[in-house]
Amino acid sequence: MQPFPHEYTVWANAGPKNDVLVRSAGLPIWATAAPAEFDGPGDRWSPETMLMAAAANCLILTFRAVAQAARFPWQELACTATGILDRVERVTRFTEVRLDATLVVPPGGDEARALQLLEKAKSACLLTNSLNATTILQARVVASDGQHPKDDRVEDAQHQRAENGAERAVHAESVHQA
């Protein structure tokens, strides 16, 4: 890692009605727009969806670093990030970020240690630490069946939990208040 501080620059431009084009050096251009909730087309990335993508991405990348430092073996981590946007004291802002993570460990893996490392990753995630919102981590660890590193049970668990909404049968739930 390079020494701090780090600097990240993004350029955005648009006319009165077209997409907002977002650029950063060496990266593909993103065409973005307002989400359907703000009368946008709803078929492009928006600031809201990009922020939730960044939260999920940050948890996974932070977990990767934490697991590597701990020499913890794992196979796959899937994360769904859901942001709650609300008006609080006449200001529209994200009030909550829910990170629903499913981690696949090798057969016989230490599930308790896996949950500790997921919690550590949540606490160290620079993106959610930078937000003025409550961050909730719901984590589940599943042991691999030893077959293919990409375990379909991760995707199945993510979809089932999304369909069940506020499922509480999880191994760990933690809250971080920014």
PEZIBEL-V954364 format. One record per residue. SS is DSSP state (alpha for helix, beta for strand, coil for the rest). PSI is psi as a letter, one per 30 degrees, with the letter a starting at -180 (999 if undefined). Layout:
ss:psi
SS:PSI
SS:PSI
//
This chain:
ss:psi
coil:k
coil:l
coil:l
coil:l
coil:l
coil:l
coil:k
coil:k
coil:k
coil:k
beta:k
beta:k
beta:l
coil:l
coil:a
coil:f
coil:f
coil:l
coil:l
beta:k
beta:k
beta:k
beta:l
coil:k
coil:k
coil:g
coil:l
coil:l
coil:k
beta:k
beta:j
beta:l
coil:l
coil:k
coil:l
alpha:e
alpha:f
alpha:h
coil:g
coil:l
coil:f
coil:g
coil:g
coil:l
beta:k
coil:l
alpha:e
alpha:e
alpha:e
alpha:e
alpha:e
alpha:e
alpha:e
alpha:e
alpha:e
alpha:e
alpha:e
alpha:e
alpha:e
alpha:e
alpha:e
alpha:e
alpha:e
alpha:e
alpha:e
alpha:e
alpha:e
alpha:e
alpha:e
coil:f
coil:h
coil:k
coil:k
coil:l
coil:e
beta:k
beta:k
beta:k
beta:k
beta:k
beta:k
beta:k
beta:k
beta:j
beta:k
beta:l
beta:k
beta:j
coil:h
coil:g
beta:k
beta:k
beta:l
beta:k
beta:f
beta:k
beta:j
beta:k
beta:j
beta:j
beta:k
beta:k
beta:k
beta:k
beta:l
coil:l
coil:k
coil:g
coil:l
coil:j
alpha:e
alpha:e
alpha:e
alpha:e
alpha:e
alpha:e
alpha:e
alpha:e
alpha:e
alpha:e
alpha:e
alpha:e
alpha:f
alpha:f
coil:j
alpha:f
alpha:e
alpha:f
alpha:f
coil:f
coil:k
coil:i
coil:l
beta:k
beta:k
beta:k
beta:k
beta:j
beta:k
beta:k
beta:k
beta:k
beta:k
coil:l
coil:g
coil:g
coil:c
coil:k
coil:e
coil:j
coil:j
alpha:f
alpha:f
alpha:e
alpha:e
alpha:e
alpha:e
alpha:e
alpha:e
alpha:e
alpha:e
alpha:e
alpha:e
alpha:f
coil:c
coil:h
coil:k
coil:g
coil:i
coil:l
coil:f
beta:k
beta:k
beta:l
beta:k
beta:j
beta:j
coil:999
//
